[in-house]
Amino acid sequence: MPKLGNQTWRFESEPRVVTTGTIAGRIESEGPLGSWFDVKLDKNGMQSHSWEHDEQSLFNQSANLALQKSGISPKQVDLLIGGDLNAQLSGFYFGLRDLPTPSLGIYSACSSSTEALALAGLALDSGMAHYVLAGTSSHNSTAERQFRSPTEYGVQRPSTAQRTVTGAGMALLGKTGSNIALTTATIGRVVDYGVTNPWEFGAAMAPAAADTLTAHLQDTGHSLEDYDCIATGDLGHIGHKILRDLLSEQGLDPGGRLTDCGILIYRPDQPEVFSGGSGAACSTLVTFAYLLHQLQSGRWRRLLVAATGALLSTVAAQQGETIPSICHAVTFERKDASA
Amino acid sequence: MSATKGLSSLTYKQLVEHHTPAQPILRNTARAFVVGGAICVLGQFVQVLFVRYAHFSVTDAGNPTVAVMVLLSVIATALGVYDRFAQWAGAGSAVPVTGFANTMAAAALEHKSEGWIVGIGGNMFKLAGPVVVYGVVSAFFVAVIHYIIIHL
């Protein structure tokens, strides 16, 4: 049975991550993972005539990086799946419009990355595609405009705030082509614990992460010890602590294997990173550039990435709505050639 | 709401509060006091310059002083400095004229890519609008009360 339990898909054909392409903003490149990104921007300012155009260009570059590394031409790719945080997914659709490839734009805020990977796995496993490009982008300045206030507006952010990551990442997945396999995906449910403060994303998303992680373990019959690393998307330092408490209430102690992409991407002493990184590109950059390399190098065997998304809308927030959240998880495993 | 098992939203709120660092109210208040005061001292200094060197009366020096303060705030906003200064200074940077100028300049910069009319023109008052609306409304009611007190 390819479906496990209530929420988990098992990809029996074990689709592979052929190549990845990552491009990171200046602050991200100055962070602890800076050396892992393919392209590092060294300037902060606007590169074109708008921030939106800048983000589209990041998306385009990451797709081309993944394709160039693989030697696969865009025409050989059966499907593009991706999303970003802009209204109408303009980062994805506008950024990749010059590729002659069927496209599916998706949105689940910052968990779009694992949603895209889950759907890529489904398309490959079902035989609907031989090659799929999946990924996300986000840009600090476009997200500020979309969800908060103008970038230069003088407002004091609380320590619970998170910094939207600037960057983009795409992975080319195929039936063969590397020793890293995408083996399962656990599709998250919408979870709402009543958090209303748009500055408290970590608190809004931690229950969704706990819900999907426990569902994943239940569906697969795995225990936490079966994973070398479990990385949530962008809970940040505060959300990470909350998640640990939520898991321990269920008798789960992940220990040192539980980490968070929002914590990994910045050093705590970097300016205005507050509780950590967020944004659709946060989990994408950390996973594609850093976490997958730990599998490839043989350091890890099995990795679970559980990207978390706060399904905030500015209209709903102003209408006093609470912030529903979602978390989709995917498993990557190293498959050695002999196996 | 499927995952609310075992936790009422009240206890979740307590859990969140437990992990949320307390707002440094004392530090924020002190900074707001010092910075807000310093901006006003700077304004006073500019006014004195107008009186002493341009021979304005103290009342007449008010308007050009405000213009200078607005200009300084807009320049700081355009250079990308004002928001960083505000992160440090908090409410102190919201002192009326400079804070107000920052809201307008920030919105104008943000929407510049959408053009002069619907972009800059249509969005410039996005943040400043509520201040204007409720400033005018409250001024109206204060004027009515003033009229009643004087004439009755």
Contacts between the chains, C-beta under 8 A, distances in Angstrom:
chain1	res1	chain2	res2	distance
A	49	B	113	6.2
A	50	B	113	3.8
A	51	B	113	7.6
A	52	B	113	7.4
A	145	B	110	5.8
A	149	B	106	7.4
A	149	B	127	6.5
A	150	B	106	4.0
A	150	B	107	5.1
A	150	B	109	6.7
A	150	B	110	3.5
A	150	B	111	7.8
A	150	B	126	7.8
A	150	B	127	7.2
A	151	B	83	7.1
A	151	B	106	7.3
A	151	B	109	7.7
A	151	B	110	6.4
A	152	B	77	5.0
A	152	B	78	7.7
A	152	B	80	6.2
A	152	B	82	6.4
A	152	B	83	5.2
A	152	B	102	7.4
A	152	B	105	7.0
A	152	B	106	4.0
A	152	B	109	5.5
A	152	B	110	7.2
A	153	B	83	6.3
A	153	B	102	6.7
A	153	B	103	6.3
A	153	B	106	4.1
A	153	B	107	7.5
A	153	B	127	6.4
A	154	B	77	7.6
A	154	B	82	4.9
A	154	B	83	5.0
A	154	B	85	6.8
A	154	B	86	2.9
A	154	B	87	7.8
A	154	B	93	5.0
A	154	B	94	7.2
A	154	B	99	6.7
A	154	B	102	4.8
A	154	B	106	7.4
A	155	B	83	7.5
A	155	B	86	6.3
A	156	B	28	7.5
A	156	B	86	6.1
A	156	B	87	5.6
A	156	B	89	7.9
A	156	B	90	4.4
A	156	B	91	7.6
A	157	B	87	6.5
A	158	B	23	6.5
A	159	B	20	7.7
A	159	B	21	4.9
A	159	B	23	7.8
A	160	B	20	5.7
A	160	B	21	7.8
A	189	B	2	5.5
A	189	B	3	7.1
A	191	B	1	7.6
A	191	B	2	7.0
A	191	B	3	4.6
A	192	B	1	5.9
A	193	B	3	7.8
A	193	B	4	7.0
A	193	B	7	7.6
A	193	B	9	5.9
A	193	B	12	4.8
A	194	B	9	4.2
A	194	B	12	7.1
A	194	B	13	7.3
A	195	B	16	7.1
A	200	B	16	7.0
A	200	B	20	7.5
A	203	B	16	4.3
A	203	B	19	7.9
A	203	B	20	7.4
A	207	B	3	5.7
A	207	B	12	7.2
A	208	B	3	7.6
A	210	B	3	7.2
A	211	B	2	7.4
A	211	B	3	4.1
A	238	B	19	5.3
A	238	B	20	6.1
A	238	B	21	7.8
A	241	B	19	4.5
A	242	B	15	6.1
A	242	B	16	6.2
A	242	B	19	5.3
A	245	B	15	5.8
A	245	B	19	7.5
A	246	B	7	7.8
A	246	B	15	7.7
A	249	B	6	6.5
A	249	B	7	7.3
A	250	B	6	7.9
A	271	B	84	8.0
A	272	B	84	7.7
A	272	B	87	6.5
